[in-house]
Amino acid sequence: MYVVHLASVRLTVSGFATGHRNRNLAALGQALDEEPLRRVLLLGDLNTAAGDRELGPLTSRLSSAQDTAGDGFGFTWPSAFPLARIDHVMTRDLPATAAWTLPATASDHRPAAARITA
């Protein structure tokens, strides 16, 4: 099981800074390549939308629970009126049978949830 909270995209004088987060994504992809266990569960705040091409190191190795078994879009951010799914539940050889978001909490994100079968 991997529990992840990646760096946020930051607005700088020269534009949006995503380098730190993207390096983390590449390192996670490498760790997954080296993971000896067949079954993998990765969950957490990846601070990037499901369609972001930078998520490729994960989406090429794992399945999104929301994409395979989810109800609705699974948007988690911002909590008050979610417009993007930046919190994810992803698996390898662990089928998701359901995925959803939970009601807002004190966080600026809504929690993502999934039912996984072993």
N, C-alpha and C positions, 0 to 999 in steps of 0.2 A: 504494500500500500504506500502510495506517495501522497502526501498532503502538502499542497503547494500554495504559496502566496508570492506571486511575482511582483517585481517593481512596477509602479504605475508609469504611465506616459506623462511626461512633464513638459510644460510649455516653457521654453527658454527664449532668449533674445534671438536665436537663430532658427526658431521653429520648434516643432515637437521633438522631444528626446525619447527615443525608444531603444537605444542601443543596449542599455543594461538589461531590460526585459528580454530583448531578442537574444542576447548572449545566454540568458537563463534558459530560454526555450531550446536553444541549440544544445546546451549541456544536458537538459532533460532528455532530449532525443538520443543523445549518446548514452546516457544512463539506461534508457530503455533498451537500446541495442545490446548492452552488456548485462541486462537483467537475466539471471539464470532461470527464474521462475516463469512458467508458462502463463499463469494467471496474474494479471496486474489490475489494480484499481488505483486511479489517479483522481484526486478531487481537490478543488480549491479555487482560489481567486487568481485567475491567469491574467487579469487586467488586459484582455483583448477579446474582441468579438469573435464569435464562432467562424465567421467568414474571412477573418484576417489571414492573409497568405503566410504571415510570420508564424502562425500556429502549425504550419506544416510539419515540423519535427515531431509533433504529437499526433496530429490527425492522420499522418501516414502510418502510424504505429498502433493507434488506439481508436476505438469507436466511441462516439459521443452517446451517452445514455439518452440525452434529449432527442438526438437525431434518430436513434433506432427505436425508442419506445416512449418518447415524450408526449405529453399532452400540451398543446399550445406551443408558443415560441420559446418558452423558458427564459424570458428576459429577466435579468436580476438587477440591473443598474440603470438609472438611479432608483433607489427604493421607492420613493414617492410616486414615480410614474416611469416604470421600467421601459427602456428603449433598446437595450442591448443585453446580450447574454455574455457576461465576462466572467462568470463563475460557472465551473464545469464539473461534471462527473464523467470520467472516461474509463474505458475498460479494454482489456485484452483477454479473450477466452473466459469472460464472465458476462453472460448475457444479461442485459437490462430488460426487465419486463414492464417497467413503468418509470417515468421521470416527470418531475413537476417542480414548481417553485412554491415556497411557503410564504405566508403573509409577512408583511414588513415587520422589522424589529427596530431597535435603536440604531442599527448599522445603516450606512448609506447604500448597502446592497441587500437584496432579498436572498434568503438561503435557497440553495438548490438541493433537491432530494432525488433519490432514485431507489428502486427496488431491484436488487441484483440477485441472480440465482447462481449457485455454485455447481 
